């Protein structure tokens, strides 16, 4: 079976007539799709792999139509024959959520620049929502063409089975099911003649060349106005200040009313309930990814979502007739274990060391023990070639030699995945040190290259420290980088 990486690499090669010089797997998101950045001769594209062809068709169909409507979405560069892989315009790495994190490091916490991006997002959201008026074809919509009662019940049960049950919250099954049925009926009464993006939130808004661009709308369908605005304004870790959220809501309503999209009364009739279901859907997703799939960084969003839920209950409350659902909410809000995820602890330090097996394993100066020792001796060895003997894994000639090896790239990717899994787990458990070592015969070429590449990847993260040590290299050789 051909691997996802090779599929996107083949598509890239076929498209630009050149094999990629660099293939970087991008961090996993909230889906099972796999993304790579492929680079060659100044060209950079994003390669996507997804075995669910119907979902790919939905994304491709929507993208082509949005581009025809002049909406800011990534261009599709190429699609393979099986429709399991496609290439997209590379919009970089910076999202609206990244900008939020940068602002939090400053004294202001929120800036005019952030507000301008959010106001632009609201303008664009309204443009997405009214594409139905302009003939948007949703015949390829996946998994459903309308956010109807069935879709709503899926979200409610997602919350019940992947969050409420997994965190051990007790409830009466029959009474909660009755509440769900009534809640779904009420929500299904909302006008659903608009395009519903489904996941309109800060991580899906790319900042590129000073503008907003939008990704991950493959689940789009006909639906109500309120859901996407709730996704944006009650995005858990974005943690938008209340006064900013209120002003953004007012701005949205002013624009929507002026364009005769809705009226204030009609919008507010369903507004609080759609915030509730969006928070419930998000908690279900955090539970599924965090508890069930053991991707524990998703659990860091749980306290923010719970705070939103608490604030919402205080501001709007639940209508009468949802006693069991209200009881479940109260149990979640008062659960201190759930609210402690991501509590501030001493920063984790990841020490990456290259070494020679001839001189023994690196010493663990932290005293913690554990960590990883990866054996690079099965990789192609530049040291066997005369031209590389006096060079190291940090010299451009050696870097180029090793980068051309698919075997080396796969090894590095597998190491990176294992290390990231431990980093996330160590942070959750409050550990303060993780040791990662790469050994080869002389500690000069392969181990140095792989250690440097992993360190380069980890140094892009701000929530832990990365230290790189090449034990067998001189101080001069340490600083030569590709």
Secondary structure, DSSP 4 states (H G I P E B T S, - for coil): ---HHHHHHHHHHHHHTS--SEEEEPPP-SSS-EEEEEEETTEEEEEEE-S-HHHHHHHHHHHHHHHHTT--BPPEEEE-TTSSEEEEE---S-BHHHHHHHHHTSSSSS-HHHHHHHHHHHHHHHHHHGGGGGT---TT-SS-SB--HHHHHHHHHHHIIIIITTTT----HHHHHHHHHHHHHHHHTS---EEE-S--SGGGEEEETTEEEE---TT-EEE-HHHHHHHHHT-TTT---HHHHHHHHHHHHHHHHHTTS--HHHHHHHHHHHHHHHHHHHHHHHHIIIIIS--GGGGGGHHHHHHHHHHHHHHT-PPTT-HHHHHHHHHHHT-HHHHTTT---PPEEEEEEEEEGGG-PPP-TTS----EEEE-TTS--GGGSGGGTT--TTSHHHHHHHHT-HHHHHHHHHHHHHHHHHHHHHHHHT--EEEEEEEESSSSSHHHHHHHHHHHHHTT-SSEEEEEEETTS-HHHHT---
